[in-house]
Amino acid sequence: MRRLRSEGERRALVRELEELRKKSDAELLEEITEIKTEIRLLRTKIEAGGRVENPMRLRNLKKRLARALTVLRERKIESEISPRKQTD
């Protein structure tokens, strides 16, 4: 069962989304590349049987990656919709 987020967790999530939305597309793509690289390194370390300092780091990175990809996708959809509104 999924637990409800505390007020502090919600505020942190909102701050993170605001931070991602302030970035340009190029900055977002760079961050996505960095996150993917770090995920790959963590997975390699885990598969090799090594200990990971923070086991939740992988989960948090995957969530941040999903958020960054979502912001990028939102912008793409918005740019596709905007020209149509002007021609109508």
N, C-alpha and C positions, 0 to 999 in steps of 0.2 A: 504494500500500500504506500502511496506517495504521501510524504509529509508536507504540510503547509509551510510556506516560507515565512520566516520571521520578518519583521519590519526592516531590520538592518540588512537582511539578505536581499529584500526587494529594492531597497535604496541602492545597494551596491550594483545590482543588475541594471537598474535604470541609469546609473552613472556610467557603467561600462557601455551600454548601448549608445548613450549620448556621445561618449568618447569615440566610438566606432563611426557614428554618423557624421562627426566633424571631420573625419579623415577624407582625403581625396581618394579617387579610385586607385591611383597608383600606390598610395600609401597602404590602402586596404590589400591590394594584391601582394605587396611586399610583406605585410604582416601575415597573410595567408601562407605564403611561401615559408616564412620563418616558423610558423606554427607546425606546418606539415613536416618540416625538417626535424623539429624537436620531437614530434610524435614518433617519427621514424626511429630516431635515436633511442628514445625511451623503450619502444617496442623491441628493438634489437637487444638492448640491455636486459630487458625482462626475459626474452626468449633464451638468452645466453645463461640465464640462471643467476644473474647478478641482482644484488639488492638495490632497490630504488629508495632514495631518501624520502620522497613523498609519494606514496602509492596513489593518492587522489590527483596527482599532477596530470596524469594521462587523461583522466575523465574530464578535468577542468579544461585542458587544452582542446579536447574534442568539442566541448560545448562552446568555447570561445571561437573555434574554427567555424562551427555551424552558425554562430551569430554573425561573424564577419561575412560569410558567404550569403547569409540572408540579407544583410544590408546591401551588399553588391547586387543581389537579385532584385531587391525592392527598387533600386535605382534604375536597373535595366527596364523593369516593367513600367516604371513611371515615365522614363524617356520614350518608351514605345507608345504610351497612352497620350502623352502631351501633344505630339504632332497631330494626332487624330482629332483631338478636341479643337485645335486651331483650324482644321480644314472643314469641320462640320458647320 
